[in-house]
Amino acid sequence: MSNDNKRDDDNLTQQVEQRVKRLIRAQKEKPTVLGQSLYMGTLGLLLVLPVVGGAYLGRWIDGMVAGYSVRWTLSCLFLGLVIGVVNVYLLVKE
């Protein structure tokens, strides 16, 4: 019985040590305000740049077509929004 108790004590000690190491590592890697600001800024750029780029591309294509039309502008704007959302999703998933 004492041998089993010794093994249980060793296992418990190892588990506690692992959890303490995780807590210490988490404390050291605590996100800073600057780090969080950079992350949020990156997310914003990943969403906004494709939308603005799509709007400009669509407007340019609409300007090449005779007459007044916003078909390409709206289509490229929507496509840019979809691309931006996918970019943000992939970054957050990472």
C-alpha positions as CSV (number, residue, x, y, z in Angstrom):
1,M,0.0,0.0,0.0
2,S,2.8,2.4,0.8
3,N,4.3,2.0,-2.6
4,D,0.9,3.0,-4.2
5,N,0.7,6.0,-1.9
6,K,4.2,7.0,-2.9
7,R,3.3,6.8,-6.6
8,D,0.1,8.8,-6.0
9,D,2.1,11.4,-4.1
10,D,4.7,11.6,-6.9
11,N,2.0,12.0,-9.5
12,L,0.3,14.7,-7.5
13,T,3.6,16.5,-7.0
14,Q,4.3,16.5,-10.7
15,Q,0.8,17.8,-11.6
16,V,1.1,20.6,-9.1
17,E,4.6,21.5,-10.4
18,Q,3.3,21.6,-14.0
19,R,0.4,23.9,-13.0
20,V,2.7,26.2,-11.1
21,K,5.0,26.4,-14.1
22,R,2.0,27.2,-16.4
23,L,0.8,29.9,-14.0
24,I,4.3,31.5,-13.9
25,R,4.6,31.4,-17.7
26,A,1.1,32.9,-18.1
27,Q,2.1,35.7,-15.7
28,K,5.2,36.5,-17.7
29,E,3.4,36.4,-21.0
30,K,0.6,38.6,-19.9
31,P,-0.5,40.9,-22.8
32,T,0.5,44.5,-22.6
33,V,-1.6,47.5,-23.7
34,L,0.8,48.1,-26.5
35,G,0.6,44.5,-27.7
36,Q,-3.2,44.5,-27.6
37,S,-3.3,47.8,-29.4
38,L,-1.0,46.5,-32.2
39,Y,-3.2,43.3,-32.4
40,M,-6.4,45.3,-32.7
41,G,-4.8,47.7,-35.3
42,T,-3.7,44.7,-37.4
43,L,-7.2,43.3,-37.3
44,G,-8.6,46.7,-38.3
45,L,-6.2,47.0,-41.2
46,L,-6.9,43.4,-42.4
47,L,-10.6,44.2,-42.5
48,V,-10.5,47.8,-43.9
49,L,-7.8,47.6,-46.6
50,P,-9.6,45.0,-48.8
51,V,-12.9,46.9,-48.5
52,V,-11.3,50.2,-49.5
53,G,-9.3,48.6,-52.2
54,G,-12.4,46.9,-53.6
55,A,-14.3,50.2,-53.6
56,Y,-11.5,52.0,-55.5
57,L,-11.1,49.1,-58.0
58,G,-14.9,49.0,-58.5
59,R,-15.1,52.8,-58.9
60,W,-12.2,52.7,-61.5
61,I,-13.9,49.9,-63.5
62,D,-17.2,51.8,-63.4
63,G,-15.4,54.9,-64.6
64,M,-14.2,53.0,-67.7
65,V,-17.8,52.0,-68.6
66,A,-20.0,54.6,-70.4
67,G,-22.9,55.9,-68.4
68,Y,-23.5,56.1,-64.7
69,S,-23.2,52.8,-62.9
70,V,-22.2,51.6,-59.5
71,R,-22.5,47.9,-60.2
72,W,-18.8,47.2,-60.1
73,T,-18.2,49.5,-57.1
74,L,-20.8,47.6,-55.0
75,S,-19.6,44.2,-56.3
76,C,-16.0,44.9,-55.5
77,L,-16.9,46.5,-52.2
78,F,-18.8,43.4,-51.2
79,L,-15.9,41.2,-52.4
80,G,-13.5,43.3,-50.3
81,L,-15.7,42.9,-47.3
82,V,-15.7,39.1,-47.7
83,I,-11.9,39.0,-48.1
84,G,-11.5,41.2,-45.1
85,V,-13.7,39.0,-42.9
86,V,-11.8,35.9,-44.0
87,N,-8.4,37.6,-43.2
88,V,-9.6,38.6,-39.7
89,Y,-11.0,35.1,-39.1
90,L,-7.7,33.4,-40.2
91,L,-5.7,35.8,-38.0
92,V,-7.9,35.2,-34.9
93,K,-7.9,31.5,-35.5
94,E,-4.1,31.5,-35.5
